[in-house]
Amino acid sequence: MAELFRFNTVDVIGSSGVRLENVTLAIPDSGITVLAGPSGSGKSTLLRLCNRLEAPTRGSILYRGRDLAFEDPLELRRQVGMVFQKPVLFAGTVRDNLAEADGDGTGFEEALDRTALDASFLDRPAADLSGGEAQRVCLARALLARPDVLLMDEATSSLDGAAVGRLEGLATALAQDGMPIVWVTHDLDQLRRLADQVAVLLAGTVRFTGAVDELSASDDAGLLRFLEGADA
Amino acid sequence: MPDFAPGDVDFTGLAASFVMIVVAIVLSRWNSLGIEKGIVVAVGRALVQLLGIGAALAFILDPERSLVLSWLWVGVMVLFAAVVLSRRASEVPNLFPIGLAAFVVAETITLSVIFGLGIFPLEARVLVPLAGMMVGNSMNATVVVARRVVEELRDKRDEVEARLALGHSSRRASLPYVRSAIRTALTPQVETTKGVGLVFLPGAMTGLILAGVDPVDAVKVQAAIMFLILGSVATTTSVVGFGSASRLFSPDHRLSYIERPAGT
């Protein structure tokens, strides 16, 4: 299977210590790859390496065979879109927010439509939106840049049940349309609903990669504890 | 105008003005403020520093001296201001060269306007005090703008990174927050300019009137100085604001980790 991202012996060491250690991982170029693990396991750090919001202390990361260190970071981030854990909307209306992604004003209604929002949202103040609506506007804004890949960093963690279902449905539809998605979560039920393939991180290291149904066959004690719902 | 000049204040007169210091000390003791020692130290330091500066200026501003000395003094002021800026806004790495560039640019522009357009004659007694006023007012505003840029980018990190994630450059992603910081730094000078004459009589004008200058002439001088200061502050805060932001991003457009000050 073609590789979307390949991590080669990647370390990330920050002011608070080691966040990722000796990570070697391949993320396939199709479907939804879920990065799972408890809080602080390094999954968000791993995701942020994909669009160069973080840089490795050691090692290399390839994006479709090209070393990220030599790619134009601005062009990379247009190709690799991202939706953050907390919906981040800028001051002004929904239209103002979408304009930050696509200044010429075209495609706004289509982008909203893809996230199940109608055109009436365009002139609503961003501050008036519910959490679920705000996150869908963030997704629409990310899609406006016409990315090839989508990174979703715990994008449903601040949403209620119905909003979670809507966003998961949107992501599944995008993946079925051919956009590979890398999805970070600590929610095992969500992992089982979404994942075509899984990578599990514990304490900054990759402890499992493979299909969802292979997870429970692992004999890694820390991994089994995580699967049982406790932090490793 | 009365037959008086500020130079008529001798040391006896200066000593007499200590009466108000005594008043301040008495009030501090009466209200249990505990700052009597601080007042005495401040008065002592002010006297020593002012007398020292007075002696130095008497030497430099002597009409017989070369103007080179005055230009050197201006250079020292600019260097000192850049050092103070980099120390008081130490959260911004490597701020000294940016501050130095800002003050050099602002001084070059304002002194070119002052002397090039013939607003004032190019003499030591004009150059040193005017340059000092430009640098002094700009220094305070640049410390504010540098600190505000740090606070804005630290506290709104999620917004900045959301912009970066859309493919914005670090300059574009930081622009709204740098603008806010510059506005914050520039507003006090704008308000001061707005309120001059209504709320307070500024020092330059007061000094000129005390020296026997016609009040209308004193006002014209003061107005020119205030406008030049406003231009200098606008220039330096812009350079330091954008320069500070650039120091807080990596070359590949990543926002650096900005620590929160201890205790916050």
Chai-1 contact restraints between the chains, C-beta under 6 A:
chainA,res_idxA,chainB,res_idxB,connection_type,confidence,min_distance_angstrom,max_distance_angstrom,comment,restraint_id
A,L53,B,E161,contact,1.0,0.0,6.0,A-B,restraint_1
A,P73,B,D252,contact,1.0,0.0,6.0,A-B,restraint_2
A,P73,B,H253,contact,1.0,0.0,6.0,A-B,restraint_3
A,L74,B,G167,contact,1.0,0.0,6.0,A-B,restraint_4
A,R77,B,A165,contact,1.0,0.0,6.0,A-B,restraint_5
A,R77,B,G167,contact,1.0,0.0,6.0,A-B,restraint_6
A,R78,B,G167,contact,1.0,0.0,6.0,A-B,restraint_7
A,M82,B,A165,contact,1.0,0.0,6.0,A-B,restraint_8
A,V88,B,D158,contact,1.0,0.0,6.0,A-B,restraint_9
A,V88,B,E159,contact,1.0,0.0,6.0,A-B,restraint_10
A,V88,B,A162,contact,1.0,0.0,6.0,A-B,restraint_11
A,E100,B,L166,contact,1.0,0.0,6.0,A-B,restraint_12
A,A101,B,L166,contact,1.0,0.0,6.0,A-B,restraint_13
